[in-house]
Amino acid sequence: MEKLDLCQSCTMPLDSEALKGTEKDGSKSNEYCMYCYQNGAFVHPDMTFFEMEGVLKTQMGKMNLPPGLVQKSLDTLPHLKRWKGDPHLL
């Protein structure tokens, strides 16, 4: 099975270069998507984990994704690089 790279902020699959965020030098990020990360910084740097949960539920709901897939993304969220060690999750 092929390893699937996920945005380390929101769980979006990074399966195309077009979805990848950008670093300060304009190169593509291998860790974050274009919606979370641009020009070497988070688009919403003050977003909390719980706000991200809400965004995920809303956006995935709009896409009519299966509830099991939505739950899998929500379960993965606290293990991502951006949220690991968040004091609100300890």
SVG drawing of the C-alpha trace seen along z (x, -y; Angstrom):
<svg xmlns="http://www.w3.org/2000/svg" viewBox="-23 -34 37 36">
<polyline fill="none" stroke="black" stroke-width="0.4" points="0.0,0.0 1.3,-3.4 2.0,-5.9 -0.4,-8.8 1.1,-12.2 -1.4,-14.3 -1.3,-18.0 0.1,-18.1 -2.5,-20.7 -5.8,-19.6 -5.4,-16.0 -5.9,-17.0 -4.2,-14.5 -1.2,-16.1 -1.5,-13.9 -0.7,-16.7 1.8,-19.5 -1.1,-22.0 -2.5,-21.2 0.8,-21.8 1.4,-25.0 4.5,-27.2 7.6,-28.0 9.1,-31.6 11.3,-30.9 8.2,-29.8 9.1,-26.1 6.3,-23.6 5.8,-22.4 5.8,-18.6 4.0,-19.0 1.2,-21.4 -1.6,-22.2 -2.2,-25.4 -5.2,-26.2 -3.2,-26.0 0.2,-27.2 1.4,-30.0 4.7,-31.8 6.3,-29.8 3.6,-30.6 0.2,-29.3 -2.7,-31.2 -4.5,-31.3 -1.7,-31.2 -4.0,-31.7 -6.4,-28.9 -7.0,-26.5 -7.2,-22.8 -11.0,-22.9 -11.5,-25.5 -9.7,-23.2 -12.0,-20.4 -15.0,-22.6 -13.5,-23.5 -12.9,-19.9 -16.4,-18.9 -17.9,-21.8 -15.7,-21.3 -15.9,-17.5 -19.7,-17.8 -20.0,-20.1 -18.2,-17.5 -20.7,-14.8 -17.9,-12.5 -18.8,-9.3 -19.1,-9.8 -16.5,-7.2 -13.9,-9.1 -14.8,-12.3 -14.3,-10.6 -11.0,-9.1 -9.8,-12.6 -10.9,-13.9 -9.2,-11.0 -6.0,-11.7 -6.0,-15.5 -4.4,-15.4 -1.5,-13.3 -0.5,-15.8 2.7,-17.9 0.8,-21.2 -1.2,-19.9 1.1,-17.5 1.9,-18.8 -0.9,-21.3 -1.5,-21.9 -5.3,-21.9 -5.1,-18.3 -3.0,-16.9"/>
</svg>
